[in-house]
Amino acid sequence: MQAHFASRLGYVHSTASDELPRAVVLSSRHYFPNSLLRSVNGEIGTLLIERLDSLEVYFSLNTEARANISLLIIGEEFAFELARLDVNQKLWLQSIPVALAYQDVRLPKAVLTTKDVSSLIRSYIPMNVRFDIFISIIQLLVDGGVYIPQEVGSFRAEVNTSNTPKKSSLDGPLSKSARLGALSMREMEVLELIARGKQNKSIAAELDLSEHTVKLHTHNIIHKLRVNNRTGAAALYLSSD
């Protein structure tokens, strides 16, 4: 498996598939079966997704091969192995999109209270959702977005609140430019169309996305901009700083 994967990612020869973004799942076949990988590859024609069996195999790939991976998905059986990585390995993971796939919400809650692990994970993927929603989440992450389910986000907010010192009176709200700067390129495209009064169906058609993916982007935009709804997001985008 390792040799096959390395040959595909190591640019042994150039094919059309070399231009496609790649996602890697670190998980067992029991948790992430081949049938699921084939289904994802079939649904997202612009993505190649494969599975590796361990973190050791992943880090045995050369730097060029790892740099060609657009998304790293950690299966729940490997979540706490992240804490045992060395400093350089942790720095590498902090530079790329890493998502944790989980069945039981108790796992991400445990991860969020373990700083050595939570600092490496940007997104959380629930495995008990409908397949079309699962596909939309994967597409969102490959496009540079972040996905935090509500059940995880609420608990993360509690953890952050308990660990964050109280702000002084000198700490003001984030500026418009700072909040907009947190958005990905795709989120900015969606926000611009929202500000122009476009509805999800029209945005999906214009950006060649599914409506559900647009909803996920909108959810992220509202969260990152610290507004209550899409109207607030549009108002912030159109306002002067």
Secondary structure, DSSP 8 states (H G I E B T S, - for coil): -HHHHHHHHTTSS--GGGGS-EEEEES-TTTS-HHHHHHHHHH-TT-EEEEES-HHHHHHS-HHHHHTEEEEEE-GGGGGGGGGS-HHHHHHHHTS-EEEEESSTHHHHHHHT-HHHHTT--EEEETTS-HHHHHHHHHHHHTT-----HHHHHHHHHHHHHHS----TT-----HHHHHTTS-HHHHHHHHHHHTT--HHHHHHHHT--HHHHHHHHHHHHHHHT-SSHHHHHHHHHS--
